[in-house]
Amino acid sequence: MENGAVYSGTYDLDFERPLLQLERQILELETHQGGTDADIGAEVRKLRQNHTAMLKKIYAKIGAWSIVKVARHPERPQAADYLKTVVKDFCELHGDRHYGDDPAIVAGFGRIGPHKCMIVAHHKGKDTRDRIACHFGCAHPEGYRKALAKMKLAEKFEIPVVTFIDTPGAYPGIGAEERGQAEAIAVNLREMSRLRVPIVSVIIGEGGSGGALGIAVADRVAMMEYAWYSVISPEGCAAILWKSGDAAEKAAESLKLTAADNLRLGTVDEVIDEPLGGAHRSPSLAAEKLEKWLLQSLRELKRFKVENLVNKRYQRLRKMGQVKGE
């Protein structure tokens, strides 16, 4: 249900607290005698209308820090969910042929609609054990090298690359630095910029710093409506500029990290609408909207000759950061 979808999970966003009582009432009434009583049905409809109106009011004036919280919602659809709903016949490939296999990056062949693709995605984990195993979606150098190796395989077979970005940033540990974290990301930026197949990227949740950029150089880049994409996380920015994590809300506003901000600044090409109240309220509808955008983008990009495609990608990247005087 796109409008007024009632969230029945256990995680509450602080700015949505005015909705909690309404949602409890709706859920209680819907479970009462199976919701068959006419009076109960009328009451549910009235409460749902009030719920939708209140939800629209809250999200009409949602700030950057609140959007960060929505992007981090533990029940927000992740790449693993979209691999099940949007991608068909997914066949995962492992290893970077240098060091090992990083579970924070998932890559493999799959099909989106009629298009055979190479899918590369961040994996954040669905439960505590899974999140710890994949470092909460923070990739090591071997993850970025795995991603590039699979993209090169896609280039060999002349099939497009689709990437799903959802990471707070690259893994900041000593081992990752010793194995060439910065170099691995830099090589990915260079090689993706000249890869001779279409590349489509979507920031589905968090898009933190070089960790996101390492698989986000593309012909078309989109953001989900309540995702964020920035040079640094709000907490990291607050720690550097204000010497305190308490300034994260102020930092979020200053970083211009929302989808609307990135669209205005030209760092992304399109914003994919989410169900009212965020993708966690209706994952299936969010998946439909994402799939529609992917199908359209892949269909358009596959019409270009390879030389024109690479040249247009180069020109797109060169335009970033240009400032025009008044």
PyMOL commands that set and color helices and strands:
alter all, ss='L'
color gray80, all
select helices_A, chain A and resi 14-35+38-60+64-71+79-85+128-133+135-137+141-157+174-178+181-193+209-213+234-241+245-255+259-265+279-281+283-301+306-319
alter helices_A, ss='H'
color red, helices_A
select strands_A, chain A and resi 88-93+105-112+115-122+161-167+199-208+220-224+228-230+270-272
alter strands_A, ss='S'
color yellow, strands_A
deselect
rebuild
show_as cartoon
